[in-house]
Amino acid sequence: MTTRYPMTVEGEQKLQEELKHLKSEARPKVIEAIAEAREHGDLKENAEYHAAREQQGFIEGRIQELEAKLSGAQVIDVKALPQTGKVVFGVTVTLINLDTDDEVRYRIVGEDEADVKAGRISVTSPIARALIGKEEGEVVQVKTPGGEVEYEIEKVEHL
């Protein structure tokens, strides 16, 4: 069974760019570094060689990971979805904390795209799981490490 990785159009583009960079720039550089280190002689005590080989292992592992995610990508263009006011993958949600009246905005994205400081939360996060399927005006309870927090969904945007 193929694992599906939901991601936004922007998320897919970033992974494609990273893959291209690794294959066209990082991989050739590390191969060159390994060849250069081999020329220095004894490989057992050659720190440059071992460091380059380790770097090559990281690069090859990341290439495999990216290729697997991209082959199983389920790219969702939120702009093409009908705007129903319902929280779905890819939307930007404005929430009001009912205890503090603080307003927060989150975009629900794939795991590789998540960056809380930039306002992007993973679809698998507790907040996103509580919000999916709800509509504007609804109140949701989110379990956080500090206890349960109630949010009102003020706005759902397809940006």
LINZIKA-V258407 format. One record per pair of residues at least 24 apart in sequence whose ideal C-beta (glycine too) atoms are under 10 Angstrom apart, sorted by the first residue. I is the first residue (numbers start at 1). J is the second residue. D is the distance in whole Angstrom. If there is no record, write none. Layout:
i: [I I]
j: [J J]
d: [D D]
//
This chain:
i: [2 2 2 3 3 3 3 3 4 4 4 5 5 5 5 5 5 5 5 5 5 5 6 6 6 6 6 6 6 6 6 6 6 6 6 6 6 7 7 7 7 7 7 7 7 7 7 7 7 7 7 7 8 8 8 8 8 8 8 8 8 8 8 8 8 9 9 9 9 9 9 9 10 10 10 10 10 10 10 10 11 11 11 11 11 11 11 11 11 11 11 11 12 12 12 12 12 12 12 12 12 12 13 14 14 15 15 15 15 15 15 15 15 15 16 16 16 18 18 18 18 19 19 19 19 19 19 19 20 22 22 22 22 22 22 23 23 23 23 26 26 26 26 26 26 27 27 27 27 29 29 29 30 30 30 30 30 30 30 31 31 65 66 69 69 69 73 73 74 75 76 76 76 77 78 78 78 78 78 78 79 79 80 81 82 83 83 83 84 84 84 84 85 85 85 85 85 85 85 85 85 86 86 86 86 86 86 86 86 86 87 87 87 87 87 87 87 87 87 87 87 87 88 88 88 88 88 88 89 89 89 90 90 90 91 91 91 91 91 91 91 92 92 92 92 92 92 92 93 93 93 93 93 93 93 93 93 93 93 93 93 93 93 94 94 94 94 94 94 94 94 95 95 95 95 95 95 95 95 95 95 95 96 96 96 96 96 96 96 97 97 97 97 97 98 98 98 98 98 98 98 99 99 99 99 100 102 103 103 103 103 104 104 105 105 105 106 107 107 108 127 131]
j: [68 71 72 68 69 71 72 74 72 73 74 68 69 70 71 72 73 74 75 110 111 112 72 73 74 75 76 89 90 108 109 110 111 113 122 123 124 69 70 72 73 74 75 76 89 90 109 110 111 112 113 123 75 76 77 78 79 89 90 107 108 109 110 113 120 75 76 77 78 79 80 90 75 77 90 107 109 110 113 120 69 73 75 76 90 109 110 111 112 113 114 120 69 70 73 74 75 76 77 110 112 113 75 112 113 65 66 67 69 70 73 110 112 113 66 70 73 62 63 66 112 62 63 65 66 67 69 70 66 58 59 60 62 63 66 59 63 66 67 55 56 58 59 62 63 56 59 60 63 55 56 59 54 55 56 57 58 59 60 56 59 112 112 110 111 112 110 112 110 110 109 110 123 158 107 108 109 157 158 159 158 159 158 158 158 156 157 158 135 136 156 158 134 135 136 137 138 153 155 156 157 131 132 133 134 135 136 138 153 156 128 130 131 132 133 134 135 136 138 140 153 156 123 131 132 133 156 158 123 128 132 123 158 159 131 132 155 156 157 158 159 119 120 155 156 157 158 159 119 121 127 128 131 132 134 136 140 151 153 154 155 156 157 136 151 152 153 154 155 156 157 127 131 140 142 149 150 151 152 153 154 155 139 150 151 152 153 154 155 142 149 150 151 152 139 140 141 149 150 151 152 148 149 150 151 149 151 151 152 154 155 151 154 154 155 157 131 157 159 132 151 156]
d: [10 8 5 8 9 10 5 10 6 8 5 9 5 8 9 5 5 6 9 6 7 8 10 8 5 8 6 6 8 9 9 5 9 10 10 6 9 8 9 10 6 7 6 7 9 9 7 4 8 7 6 9 7 6 8 7 10 8 5 8 9 6 7 6 9 6 8 5 8 8 9 9 10 10 10 10 8 10 7 10 10 8 8 9 9 6 5 9 6 4 10 9 9 7 6 10 5 10 10 9 10 9 10 8 7 10 6 10 6 6 8 9 6 9 8 7 10 8 9 6 9 9 7 10 4 7 9 7 10 10 6 9 6 5 7 9 7 9 10 8 9 9 5 9 9 8 6 8 7 9 10 9 10 5 5 9 9 6 9 7 10 10 9 9 9 7 8 10 9 9 10 9 10 9 9 9 10 9 5 7 6 8 9 6 9 8 8 5 8 9 8 10 10 5 4 8 10 9 9 5 10 10 9 7 7 5 8 10 10 7 8 9 5 6 7 5 7 9 9 9 7 6 10 9 7 8 8 9 6 8 7 9 7 9 9 10 10 5 6 6 8 8 9 8 8 4 8 5 10 9 9 9 6 10 9 9 10 9 6 8 7 6 8 9 10 10 8 4 4 8 8 8 8 8 9 10 10 4 7 6 6 9 9 9 6 5 8 5 10 10 6 8 6 8 7 10 10 8 4 7 6 10 7 7 9 9 10 10 10 7 10 8 10 9 9 9 8 9 7 7 8 9]
//
